[in-house]
Amino acid sequence: MKRDNLIKMANRIGAFFEAMPDRQQAVADVATHLRRTWDPRMRVEILKSLGTAEEAQLKPVVRDALLALARTDAQLG
């Protein structure tokens, strides 16, 4: 799947969760949603947007969730 489509999908998920009053919980919930429902190949592909110009397209809540996913994946792997 193309990374720009993944960014759009992730931002839609982020839009839902960013309405939560607790931002930390929103970030955790976005990360959990991506971990549980996205194919690992999709997660790997969107994580490649971190540290590139594409990162600017991510909602802050999504960017923070991806950073959390990357940290978790690094600890597991």
C-alpha positions as a printed NumPy array, in Angstrom:
array([[  0.   ,   0.   ,   0.   ],
       [  1.271,   3.475,  -0.797],
       [  2.569,   5.489,   2.109],
       [  0.439,   8.55 ,   1.285],
       [ -2.7  ,   6.388,   1.578],
       [ -1.486,   5.002,   4.896],
       [ -0.908,   8.529,   6.176],
       [ -4.446,   9.521,   5.195],
       [ -5.868,   6.423,   6.893],
       [ -3.821,   6.982,  10.045],
       [ -4.873,  10.634,  10.178],
       [ -8.536,   9.601,  10.018],
       [ -7.945,   7.287,  12.963],
       [ -6.118,  10.09 ,  14.737],
       [ -8.99 ,  12.502,  14.12 ],
       [-11.305,  10.149,  15.977],
       [ -9.031,   9.725,  18.98 ],
       [ -7.746,  13.307,  19.229],
       [-11.188,  14.362,  20.479],
       [-10.433,  12.517,  23.725],
       [ -9.741,  14.831,  26.671],
       [ -6.653,  12.844,  27.767],
       [ -4.001,  13.281,  25.058],
       [ -1.737,  10.55 ,  26.435],
       [ -4.619,   8.106,  26.275],
       [ -5.431,   9.235,  22.725],
       [ -1.84 ,   8.565,  21.627],
       [ -1.889,   5.156,  23.321],
       [ -5.227,   4.296,  21.716],
       [ -4.026,   5.242,  18.227],
       [ -0.919,   3.095,  18.719],
       [ -3.003,   0.192,  20.011],
       [ -5.423,   0.477,  17.106],
       [ -2.59 ,   0.445,  14.557],
       [ -0.87 ,  -2.47 ,  16.294],
       [ -4.033,  -4.579,  16.494],
       [ -5.7  ,  -3.847,  13.179],
       [ -3.008,  -2.964,  10.664],
       [ -0.988,  -5.58 ,   8.855],
       [  2.636,  -5.457,  10.033],
       [  3.739,  -4.458,   6.525],
       [  1.458,  -1.418,   6.713],
       [  2.953,  -0.403,  10.058],
       [  6.494,  -0.816,   8.759],
       [  5.686,   1.325,   5.734],
       [  4.1  ,   4.194,   7.664],
       [  6.936,   4.157,  10.202],
       [  9.243,   5.001,   7.289],
       [  7.565,   8.428,   7.158],
       [  9.151,   9.375,  10.489],
       [ 12.177,  11.578,  10.017],
       [ 11.206,  12.503,   6.451],
       [  9.262,  15.372,   4.929],
       [  6.183,  13.109,   4.994],
       [  6.177,  13.304,   8.788],
       [  4.762,  16.841,   8.483],
       [  1.592,  15.334,   6.963],
       [  0.853,  13.353,  10.123],
       [ -1.483,  14.67 ,  12.784],
       [  0.524,  15.21 ,  15.985],
       [ -1.421,  12.484,  17.796],
       [ -0.59 ,  10.041,  14.986],
       [  3.075,  11.044,  14.89 ],
       [  3.362,  10.491,  18.634],
       [  1.597,   7.139,  18.343],
       [  4.004,   6.067,  15.603],
       [  6.956,   7.096,  17.751],
       [  5.515,   4.98 ,  20.569],
       [  5.084,   2.045,  18.166],
       [  8.661,   2.421,  16.959],
       [  9.955,   2.402,  20.552],
       [  7.882,  -0.675,  21.395],
       [  9.001,  -2.494,  18.249],
       [ 12.641,  -1.676,  19.028],
       [ 12.255,  -3.092,  22.538],
       [ 10.642,  -6.273,  21.236],
       [ 12.973,  -6.856,  18.362]])
